[in-house]
Amino acid sequence: MLQLSGNKSQGDGPPATLVDLRRGDAAVLDRIDLPFEDARRLMELGFLPGARVTAGLSAPGGDPRVFQVDGSEVALRRETARRLRIRPESRSGKARKTPRAEKPIR
């Protein structure tokens, strides 16, 4: 079992998982609790600790469900999504942009 974590602090209560997201909700992936090969494959698809994940459509009955990560849409079964722990996004919900140095006009 491989446990990768992007956050050292633990909150109160059990951590939320991708299953807890409603369509259109976004969160930050905190930890992957899956066997090594499964975790590695998800990381290759963009599910890395610290990545922003948005819940999308689901099949009738809710399984599988589409999640948007790293510019791609990936369908995950409920059993797998339940093993990906999440934390809330920052308040702004946007990644910080670094300001560019402007060139002087000559």
C-alpha positions in Angstrom: 0.0 0.0 0.0 1.4 3.4 -1.0 0.3 6.5 0.9 1.4 9.8 -0.7 0.5 12.9 1.1 0.6 16.6 0.1 -0.3 17.9 3.5 1.3 17.2 6.9 -1.5 18.4 9.1 -4.5 16.3 10.0 -7.9 17.9 10.4 -10.7 16.9 12.7 -12.7 13.8 11.7 -12.1 11.5 8.8 -10.6 13.1 5.7 -13.0 13.7 2.8 -12.6 11.7 -0.5 -13.4 12.4 -4.2 -16.7 10.5 -3.6 -17.8 13.4 -1.4 -17.6 16.0 -4.2 -20.7 17.1 -6.0 -20.8 17.9 -9.7 -18.8 21.1 -10.3 -17.2 21.1 -6.8 -13.4 21.3 -6.7 -10.8 20.3 -4.0 -7.1 19.7 -3.7 -5.9 16.1 -3.7 -4.2 15.4 -0.4 -3.4 11.7 -0.3 -3.6 8.6 -2.4 -4.3 5.4 -0.4 -3.9 2.7 -3.0 -1.5 -0.1 -3.9 1.7 1.2 -5.5 0.9 0.2 -9.1 -2.6 1.8 -8.9 -1.3 5.0 -7.3 1.5 5.2 -9.9 -1.0 5.0 -12.8 -3.2 7.7 -11.3 -0.2 9.9 -10.8 0.7 9.5 -14.5 -2.8 10.7 -15.3 -2.3 13.9 -13.1 -3.7 12.8 -9.7 -0.8 14.1 -7.7 -0.9 15.4 -4.1 -1.6 19.1 -4.4 -3.4 18.9 -7.7 -6.8 20.6 -8.1 -9.6 18.1 -8.9 -13.1 19.0 -10.1 -16.0 16.5 -10.0 -17.9 16.1 -13.3 -20.6 13.9 -14.8 -21.3 10.4 -13.6 -22.9 7.4 -15.2 -26.4 6.4 -14.2 -26.2 5.1 -10.7 -23.1 7.3 -10.1 -20.4 4.8 -11.1 -18.0 5.5 -12.8 -17.7 9.3 -12.4 -15.6 11.8 -14.3 -13.1 14.0 -12.6 -11.1 16.8 -14.2 -7.5 17.0 -13.3 -4.5 18.6 -15.0 -6.5 19.5 -18.1 -7.9 16.0 -18.6 -11.1 14.2 -17.8 -10.7 10.8 -16.1 -13.4 8.4 -15.2 -12.9 6.6 -11.8 -14.9 3.9 -10.2 -16.4 4.8 -6.8 -14.1 2.2 -5.2 -11.0 4.0 -6.5 -12.3 7.5 -5.9 -13.0 6.6 -2.2 -9.3 6.0 -1.8 -8.2 9.5 -2.9 -8.3 11.9 0.0 -9.0 15.6 -0.5 -8.9 18.9 1.3 -10.7 22.2 0.5 -9.3 24.6 -2.0 -7.8 27.9 -0.9 -10.3 30.7 -0.4 -9.7 32.2 -3.8 -9.9 28.9 -5.6 -7.3 30.1 -8.1 -3.6 29.4 -8.4 -1.4 32.3 -7.6 0.2 33.9 -10.5 3.7 35.4 -10.3 3.9 38.9 -11.6 5.9 39.5 -14.7 8.7 42.1 -14.8 7.7 44.6 -17.4 10.2 45.7 -20.0 10.9 49.4 -20.1 9.6 51.2 -23.3 12.4 52.8 -25.3 
